[in-house]
Amino acid sequence: MNETSYREIAGNGLWKQNSGVVQLLGMCPVLAVSSSIVNGFSLGIATMIVMALSNGAVSLIRNLVPGEIRIPVFILIIASLVTIIQLTMKAYLHPLYLVLGIFVPLIVTNCIVLARTEVFASKQKTLPSIFDGLMMGFGLALVLATLGAMRELFGKGTLLSGIDLVFGESAKSFVITVIPNYQGFLLAILPPGAFIGLGLLIALKNHLDSRAQSRATAAEHMLQST
Protein backbone atom coordinates (compact mmCIF):
# COMPACT_ATOMS: atom_id res chain seq x y z
CA MET A 1 0.00 0.00 0.00
CA ASN A 2 1.42 3.38 -1.03
CA GLU A 3 1.92 6.54 1.03
CA THR A 4 -1.23 8.15 -0.33
CA SER A 5 -3.32 5.23 0.87
CA TYR A 6 -1.90 5.45 4.37
CA ARG A 7 -2.59 9.18 4.36
CA GLU A 8 -6.17 8.45 3.33
CA ILE A 9 -6.56 5.92 6.15
CA ALA A 10 -5.30 8.49 8.65
CA GLY A 11 -7.62 11.17 7.29
CA ASN A 12 -10.61 8.87 7.47
CA GLY A 13 -9.90 7.76 11.03
CA LEU A 14 -9.09 11.17 12.46
CA TRP A 15 -11.58 13.31 10.55
CA LYS A 16 -13.63 12.18 7.55
CA GLN A 17 -15.04 8.98 9.11
CA ASN A 18 -14.37 9.72 12.76
CA SER A 19 -16.37 7.20 14.77
CA GLY A 20 -17.31 9.73 17.45
CA VAL A 21 -18.64 12.68 15.44
CA VAL A 22 -19.33 11.20 11.98
CA GLN A 23 -20.24 7.53 12.22
CA LEU A 24 -21.70 8.03 15.72
CA LEU A 25 -20.70 4.52 16.80
CA GLY A 26 -19.82 3.52 20.33
CA MET A 27 -22.01 6.21 21.84
CA CYS A 28 -22.30 4.44 25.19
CA PRO A 29 -18.67 5.06 26.25
CA VAL A 30 -18.57 8.44 24.48
CA LEU A 31 -21.42 9.75 26.60
CA ALA A 32 -20.78 7.87 29.84
CA VAL A 33 -17.01 8.05 30.32
CA SER A 34 -16.26 11.50 28.89
CA SER A 35 -16.77 13.33 32.18
CA SER A 36 -13.05 14.25 32.23
CA ILE A 37 -10.04 14.24 29.91
CA VAL A 38 -8.30 11.44 31.79
CA ASN A 39 -11.30 9.09 31.81
CA GLY A 40 -12.22 9.69 28.19
CA PHE A 41 -8.72 9.53 26.74
CA SER A 42 -7.79 6.44 28.79
CA LEU A 43 -10.76 4.47 27.51
CA GLY A 44 -10.07 5.77 24.01
CA ILE A 45 -6.48 4.50 24.12
CA ALA A 46 -7.64 1.11 25.41
CA THR A 47 -10.13 0.94 22.52
CA MET A 48 -7.43 1.97 20.06
CA ILE A 49 -5.12 -0.85 21.20
CA VAL A 50 -7.93 -3.40 20.88
CA MET A 51 -8.85 -2.11 17.41
CA ALA A 52 -5.28 -2.21 16.14
CA LEU A 53 -4.61 -5.72 17.45
CA SER A 54 -7.99 -7.13 16.40
CA ASN A 55 -7.64 -5.66 12.91
CA GLY A 56 -4.19 -7.20 12.59
CA ALA A 57 -5.34 -10.59 13.84
CA VAL A 58 -8.40 -10.67 11.58
CA SER A 59 -6.31 -9.66 8.57
CA LEU A 60 -3.88 -12.52 9.22
CA ILE A 61 -6.61 -15.17 9.30
CA ARG A 62 -9.04 -13.62 6.82
CA ASN A 63 -8.43 -16.30 4.20
CA LEU A 64 -8.67 -19.16 6.71
CA VAL A 65 -12.06 -18.41 8.27
CA PRO A 66 -15.20 -19.55 6.41
CA GLY A 67 -17.56 -16.68 5.66
CA GLU A 68 -20.43 -18.32 7.54
CA ILE A 69 -18.65 -18.11 10.91
CA ARG A 70 -16.52 -15.01 10.42
CA ILE A 71 -18.54 -12.76 12.79
CA PRO A 72 -18.38 -15.15 15.78
CA VAL A 73 -14.66 -15.65 15.16
CA PHE A 74 -14.09 -11.88 14.99
CA ILE A 75 -16.00 -11.35 18.23
CA LEU A 76 -14.00 -14.10 19.93
CA ILE A 77 -10.74 -12.40 18.90
CA ILE A 78 -11.97 -9.01 20.13
CA ALA A 79 -13.19 -10.49 23.43
CA SER A 80 -9.83 -12.18 24.03
CA LEU A 81 -7.94 -8.94 23.44
CA VAL A 82 -10.31 -6.95 25.65
CA THR A 83 -9.81 -9.49 28.43
CA ILE A 84 -6.04 -9.02 28.17
CA ILE A 85 -6.43 -5.22 28.33
CA GLN A 86 -8.86 -5.51 31.24
CA LEU A 87 -6.57 -7.76 33.29
CA THR A 88 -3.56 -5.55 32.51
CA MET A 89 -5.39 -2.43 33.67
CA LYS A 90 -6.63 -4.23 36.76
CA ALA A 91 -3.08 -5.25 37.64
CA TYR A 92 -1.17 -2.05 36.85
CA LEU A 93 -3.78 0.74 36.73
CA HIS A 94 -6.24 -0.48 39.31
CA PRO A 95 -7.58 2.95 40.45
CA LEU A 96 -8.30 3.89 36.82
CA TYR A 97 -9.83 0.49 36.18
CA LEU A 98 -12.23 1.01 39.09
CA VAL A 99 -13.31 4.39 37.67
CA LEU A 100 -13.87 3.11 34.13
CA GLY A 101 -15.63 0.04 35.51
CA ILE A 102 -17.90 -1.89 33.16
CA PHE A 103 -16.94 0.21 30.14
CA VAL A 104 -13.63 -1.61 29.70
CA PRO A 105 -15.19 -5.05 29.07
CA LEU A 106 -17.93 -3.32 27.05
CA ILE A 107 -15.32 -2.55 24.39
CA VAL A 108 -16.24 -6.02 23.11
CA THR A 109 -19.68 -4.72 22.14
CA ASN A 110 -18.45 -1.42 20.72
CA CYS A 111 -19.83 -1.33 17.18
CA ILE A 112 -16.82 0.46 15.70
CA VAL A 113 -14.42 -2.35 16.71
CA LEU A 114 -16.40 -5.10 14.99
CA ALA A 115 -17.25 -2.81 12.08
CA ARG A 116 -13.61 -2.15 11.22
CA THR A 117 -12.69 -5.84 11.37
CA GLU A 118 -15.57 -6.66 9.02
CA VAL A 119 -15.38 -3.69 6.64
CA PHE A 120 -11.61 -3.18 6.46
CA ALA A 121 -9.41 -5.83 8.10
CA SER A 122 -11.18 -8.82 6.55
CA LYS A 123 -10.37 -7.44 3.09
CA GLN A 124 -6.94 -5.80 3.51
CA LYS A 125 -3.35 -6.74 4.30
CA THR A 126 -2.04 -6.79 7.86
CA LEU A 127 -0.09 -3.52 8.13
CA PRO A 128 -2.79 -1.31 6.60
CA SER A 129 -5.34 -3.04 8.84
CA ILE A 130 -3.32 -2.34 11.97
CA PHE A 131 -2.83 1.27 10.88
CA ASP A 132 -6.58 1.62 10.24
CA GLY A 133 -7.32 0.34 13.75
CA LEU A 134 -4.82 2.78 15.24
CA MET A 135 -6.24 5.77 13.39
CA MET A 136 -9.89 4.91 14.00
CA GLY A 137 -9.18 4.27 17.67
CA PHE A 138 -7.09 7.41 18.07
CA GLY A 139 -9.80 9.46 16.37
CA LEU A 140 -12.28 8.17 18.94
CA ALA A 141 -9.80 8.89 21.75
CA LEU A 142 -9.44 12.50 20.57
CA VAL A 143 -13.22 12.96 20.60
CA LEU A 144 -13.44 11.45 24.08
CA ALA A 145 -10.61 13.69 25.32
CA THR A 146 -12.09 16.84 23.75
CA LEU A 147 -15.57 16.13 25.06
CA GLY A 148 -14.08 15.27 28.45
CA ALA A 149 -12.16 18.55 28.51
CA MET A 150 -15.31 20.52 27.74
CA ARG A 151 -17.38 18.78 30.40
CA GLU A 152 -14.63 18.89 33.02
CA LEU A 153 -13.93 22.58 32.41
CA PHE A 154 -17.57 23.66 32.64
CA GLY A 155 -18.45 21.14 35.34
CA LYS A 156 -15.48 21.49 37.68
CA GLY A 157 -13.38 24.37 36.37
CA THR A 158 -10.31 22.11 36.04
CA LEU A 159 -8.39 20.12 33.47
CA LEU A 160 -6.58 16.77 33.94
CA SER A 161 -8.52 15.98 37.09
CA GLY A 162 -7.88 12.35 38.04
CA ILE A 163 -4.52 12.12 36.32
CA ASP A 164 -3.17 10.57 39.52
CA LEU A 165 -5.23 7.48 38.65
CA VAL A 166 -2.74 6.86 35.84
CA PHE A 167 0.56 8.24 37.13
CA GLY A 168 0.17 8.02 40.92
CA GLU A 169 -0.25 10.50 43.75
CA SER A 170 2.68 12.64 42.63
CA ALA A 171 0.79 13.52 39.44
CA LYS A 172 -1.87 15.47 41.33
CA SER A 173 0.29 18.58 40.82
CA PHE A 174 -0.43 18.31 37.08
CA VAL A 175 -4.11 19.17 37.59
CA ILE A 176 -4.83 22.60 36.08
CA THR A 177 -7.30 24.81 37.94
CA VAL A 178 -8.66 27.02 35.17
CA ILE A 179 -11.38 28.73 37.24
CA PRO A 180 -10.38 29.19 40.91
CA ASN A 181 -13.11 28.92 43.56
CA TYR A 182 -15.49 27.57 40.95
CA GLN A 183 -18.72 26.16 42.38
CA GLY A 184 -19.28 23.84 39.45
CA PHE A 185 -21.99 23.39 36.83
CA LEU A 186 -23.64 20.05 37.51
CA LEU A 187 -25.36 19.75 34.14
CA ALA A 188 -22.00 19.56 32.35
CA ILE A 189 -20.90 16.37 34.10
CA LEU A 190 -24.31 14.69 33.95
CA PRO A 191 -25.50 12.71 30.88
CA PRO A 192 -27.39 15.68 29.37
CA GLY A 193 -24.11 17.59 29.35
CA ALA A 194 -22.55 14.80 27.30
CA PHE A 195 -25.33 15.04 24.70
CA ILE A 196 -25.00 18.82 24.50
CA GLY A 197 -21.22 18.70 24.24
CA LEU A 198 -21.27 16.01 21.56
CA GLY A 199 -23.84 18.00 19.60
CA LEU A 200 -21.56 21.05 19.73
CA LEU A 201 -18.59 19.01 18.48
CA ILE A 202 -20.63 17.59 15.60
CA ALA A 203 -21.86 21.08 14.70
CA LEU A 204 -18.30 22.44 14.78
CA LYS A 205 -17.02 19.67 12.49
CA ASN A 206 -19.89 20.20 10.05
CA HIS A 207 -19.18 23.94 10.04
CA LEU A 208 -15.48 23.41 9.32
CA ASP A 209 -16.26 20.89 6.57
CA SER A 210 -18.75 23.32 5.03
CA ARG A 211 -16.20 26.15 5.04
CA ALA A 212 -13.54 23.90 3.52
CA GLN A 213 -15.96 22.80 0.79
CA SER A 214 -16.92 26.40 0.04
CA ARG A 215 -13.26 27.40 -0.27
CA ALA A 216 -12.53 24.45 -2.54
CA THR A 217 -15.51 25.32 -4.76
CA ALA A 218 -14.46 28.97 -4.94
CA ALA A 219 -10.91 28.00 -5.85
CA GLU A 220 -12.16 25.65 -8.56
CA HIS A 221 -14.37 28.37 -10.05
CA MET A 222 -11.44 30.78 -10.01
CA LEU A 223 -9.24 28.30 -11.87
CA GLN A 224 -11.95 27.68 -14.44
CA SER A 225 -12.46 31.40 -15.01
CA THR A 226 -8.76 31.86 -15.72
Secondary structure, 3 states (H helix, E strand, C coil): CCHHHHHHHHHHHHHHCCCCCCCCCCHHHHHHCCCCHHHHHHHHHHHHHHHHHHHHHHHHHCCCCCHHHHHHHHHHHHHHHHHHHHHHHHHHCHHHHHHHHHHCHHHHHCHHHHHHHHHHHCCCCHHHHHHHHHHHHHHHHHHHHHHHHHHHHHHHCEECCCCHHHHCHHHHHHCEECCCCCCCCHHHHCHHHHHHHHHHHHHHHHHHHHHHHHHHHHHHHHHHHC
